[in-house]
């Protein structure tokens, strides 16, 4: 993985939340959760809400320009678009979500079967991806409604079963995640500790290494993400050419 001095070993992307309605009439993204990473939304335009299921149960948080909301591992979240919702997304453990640290809330019989889950999650080839993304979202909403209704009724068993099934789905790739964490957030924390110790010794030589970096984003159409059309910024270390 390329080096990155971007704050906290995080990743940054710009997200246009889907504006197409799911079967329940609500416009928005595919409900899902991350097993290790914390995610933050910084709302830059439009209005909407974040529907979540966490240790406290079901909650809906309104979103408007200037809103900042973040959610820790295990928080099932659904982005709701009530008009032009666009957000900047900060994700901890850069590279780990792309390595499979996310599970969508498909119905239990799909989440419990690795092959069925892979088929339901796949967007396939470029042609027809919009329709497949919509079908994937609708299927995740169906499972989300079951989990939400059970939690609201005081029954946490379906949620606990989903947690267990999600863990089983990612078990085969989780062993590689530690290296991703060591290369980004842990390496940055260790670097910061080393610098504080240097300063405490009166050593300021590292200040000579100061540089400005500028993020770049890929050209062309935005990818179909879980919550919307996404453009990921390249925050690997690139010196500003100015």
Secondary structure, DSSP 8 states (H G I E B T S, - for coil): -----SGGG-EEEEEEE--SB-TTS-BB---EE-SS--EEEEEEES-EEEEEEETTEEEEEEE-TT-EEEE-TT-EEEEEESSS-EEEEEESSTTTGGGT--EE---HHHHT-HHHHHHHH---SSTTHHHHHHHHHHHHHHHHHHHHHHHHTT--HHHHHHHHHHHHHHHHHHTTHHHHHIIIIIHHHHHHHHHHHHHHTT--GGGGG---B--EE--SS-EE-SSEEEEEEE-S--B---
